[in-house]
Amino acid sequence: MEVDERGNKVSAEDANRTVKVSGVAARQGLLGRPVLMVLIGGLVLAGLAWAGAELFGESTDNDAATQVEEIAPAKEGIPADQGTGGNTPATGEQMQPAPVDKDPTPQTGSSG
């Protein structure tokens, strides 16, 4: 008597027996329509979760509630440096380069 992988005793007659099984019967699970339905259902649920997160995010977003203040264009008689807001030069003037806070020339590693 022989022992199989589970420890059960197997007779010599059973050990030498050949079992023929079809490819469909040997599979662990069936393919086809049920698997497709599970995959489609998962995609639908993922889409619903995404849509819910988008709606929740938009409802808690406060950018839409922020009031935007529009600046009227400069009127004649106002100096160019007033009312332009920010670094934008007045019409017809060139923009000045930004100041550099360090030497733009490359430095060497040795100090002579």
MODELLER restraints for C-alpha pairs under 7 A, 6 or more apart:
rsr = mdl.restraints
at = mdl.atoms
rsr.add(forms.Gaussian(group=physical.xy_distance, feature=features.Distance(at['CA:1:A'], at['CA:9:A']), mean=6.39, stdev=0.5))
rsr.add(forms.Gaussian(group=physical.xy_distance, feature=features.Distance(at['CA:1:A'], at['CA:10:A']), mean=5.90, stdev=0.5))
rsr.add(forms.Gaussian(group=physical.xy_distance, feature=features.Distance(at['CA:1:A'], at['CA:11:A']), mean=5.10, stdev=0.5))
rsr.add(forms.Gaussian(group=physical.xy_distance, feature=features.Distance(at['CA:1:A'], at['CA:12:A']), mean=6.22, stdev=0.5))
rsr.add(forms.Gaussian(group=physical.xy_distance, feature=features.Distance(at['CA:2:A'], at['CA:9:A']), mean=5.73, stdev=0.5))
rsr.add(forms.Gaussian(group=physical.xy_distance, feature=features.Distance(at['CA:2:A'], at['CA:10:A']), mean=5.13, stdev=0.5))
rsr.add(forms.Gaussian(group=physical.xy_distance, feature=features.Distance(at['CA:2:A'], at['CA:11:A']), mean=6.27, stdev=0.5))
rsr.add(forms.Gaussian(group=physical.xy_distance, feature=features.Distance(at['CA:2:A'], at['CA:12:A']), mean=6.91, stdev=0.5))
rsr.add(forms.Gaussian(group=physical.xy_distance, feature=features.Distance(at['CA:3:A'], at['CA:9:A']), mean=4.54, stdev=0.5))
rsr.add(forms.Gaussian(group=physical.xy_distance, feature=features.Distance(at['CA:3:A'], at['CA:10:A']), mean=5.62, stdev=0.5))
rsr.add(forms.Gaussian(group=physical.xy_distance, feature=features.Distance(at['CA:4:A'], at['CA:10:A']), mean=6.53, stdev=0.5))
rsr.add(forms.Gaussian(group=physical.xy_distance, feature=features.Distance(at['CA:74:A'], at['CA:83:A']), mean=6.30, stdev=0.5))
rsr.add(forms.Gaussian(group=physical.xy_distance, feature=features.Distance(at['CA:80:A'], at['CA:90:A']), mean=5.53, stdev=0.5))
rsr.add(forms.Gaussian(group=physical.xy_distance, feature=features.Distance(at['CA:84:A'], at['CA:90:A']), mean=6.85, stdev=0.5))
rsr.add(forms.Gaussian(group=physical.xy_distance, feature=features.Distance(at['CA:89:A'], at['CA:95:A']), mean=5.78, stdev=0.5))
